Amino acid sequence: MSSSPSLFHFIHRHPRLLVLTGAGISTDSGIPDYRDRDGQWKRKQPVQHADFMHSHSTRQRYWGRSLIGWPVMQKARPNRAHEALALLEQRGHIELLVTQNVDGLHQRAGSQAVIDLHGRADAVICMGCNYQCSRDEVHERSARLNPDFSGFTAATAPDGDADLEVDFSDFEVPHCPHCGGILKPDVVFFGDNVPKSRVQHALDALQRADALLVVGSSLMVYSGFRFCRRAKEWGKPIAALTLGKTRADALLDLKLDAPIGPTLEQLLATWVSPGGQAQVSTPDAGVVK
């Protein structure tokens, strides 16, 4: 696979990486992505934070659709791309992994130095009293309150949503059991801001890293694209492994338009010598174009 040697040489020259991942890395786990090869939306945009907070009907629709969408994320398992990045971390090549995904699959694969930039879909928080519980608990409560919705089917979305269009006016939304407040997945919805502490943590790691590697992201959302802009400002080389165009194409030093799982697997195979010993990467000057 011609792309793997290119990535191998990139990491050989820049052995300590900040890795930024997006929805494209989880598609082989059965979780669909948001955008096509041209960076355009494949479905309607996800729920907006302001709409969720201020509209009861929006919350009815969100939690009603989640009865279908959440089980897909609940049952998803890490794929070979997640596992390959966990191995790269074990080999000392990842300073920090910053994921735009909310599925928790990097941690399940064994990655430890992870920032969930947009939060985690498997956690729920009360917007009134900060009560926290698992998404599974809310899902089960919601199913008990709304048995008539158990028979619907629809295409699912990357965040546990689903493309279901029915009458949700009778849907009973689960509320906080402590204060009766609004329960919301502990994720950053569109229109909301990523906590500054997460961004700063990631930027600090980027400063320490030799280069930035983007995996499975079109970078169309600014929360991820910002790291490419900052890397360019700081003179950090940038590589991207993703299918299709990215918002940062003009900033990249290496672009690999290739399947993610097989490319990362081949990358790890490249590291193994004929005797079965992992080769040791050392810093070098320059960058693969």
Secondary structure as UniProt FT lines:
FT   HELIX           3..13
FT   STRAND          17..21
FT   HELIX           23..25
FT   HELIX           27..29
FT   TURN            37..38
FT   HELIX           49..54
FT   HELIX           56..75
FT   HELIX           80..90
FT   TURN            91..92
FT   STRAND          94..99
FT   HELIX           105..109
FT   STRAND          114..116
FT   TURN            117..118
FT   STRAND          119..126
FT   TURN            127..129
FT   STRAND          132..134
FT   HELIX           135..145
FT   HELIX           147..149
FT   TURN            150..151
FT   TURN            158..159
FT   TURN            169..170
FT   TURN            177..179
FT   STRAND          182..187
FT   HELIX           196..208
FT   STRAND          211..215
FT   HELIX           222..233
FT   TURN            234..235
FT   STRAND          238..241
FT   TURN            247..248
FT   HELIX           249..251
FT   STRAND          254..256
FT   HELIX           260..270
FT   TURN            274..275
//
